[in-house]
Amino acid sequence: MDDNIIEAFKILYSHRKEMEEFMNFYVFKKMGINKETFLENEHDFLLFVEFCLNTAQRPKEKNVKDGLKHFKNNYSAIIKMINEKNIKGLKGCVYSSPGMGQKIGSMLLEFIYLYSNKKDEEIAKTLFVPLDTHVLRLFDECFHLNNIPNNSQLKINNIIFKNFQKSLENFTNGRPIIYFDYLWFIGKMFCNKINEDNEMSRGYKLCNYCWLNKCCENNDKWIINS
């Protein structure tokens, strides 16, 4: 039901400060860079880009190397576009890089506009939700959304991908859909995938502790009744 995913988005959005602190620890502090200044420091910016490129499911050494070269060669232009709020040009530069598909490119832009000193709620409204396996699985299992792109459709210019991203606006009351990316955190921390065919790699669901346990539509959720 739409009411459940609307409520889910409200809950995810309400945790944005907590998620900003988590990302600061999980990403920036682990790399030893300052999230407030990394865009102005080419070395730190490229460390951040390398982190993003390596979050691919199976990162290829060539993609990481060529991607870093792309961002190094375009560093001055990228910072100029960020400072001038030229989001169209920035997206073109980011998504054209080797190793930057919809997930990683969208994640990189998310970090710039949600967690850096260039945080901008209006520009955030133009961003795509990075669709990784956790986010796609929860959209399906927990909220039964229609028109979810399959693997072959997860491309920036694919019409089904674009229409799905646009449809998410129906659930956010005018706020940026990018906050749906916090479903990644839910999938990682509370709602791991359960592999019924492999006992050694079974996930676990901690529904009783999950932020979304009141609006989740998954009939198999595990909740302890107190």
Secondary structure by P-SEA (a helix, b strand, c coil): caaaaaaaaaaaaaaaaaaaaaaaaacccccccccccccccaaaaaaaaaaaaaccccccaaaaaaaaaaaaaaaaaaaaaaaacaaaaaaaaaaaccccccaaaaaaaaaaccccccccaaaaaaccccccaaaaaaacccccccccccccccccccaaaaaaaaaacccccccccccccaaaaaaaccccccccccccbbbbbcccccccccccccccbbbbcc
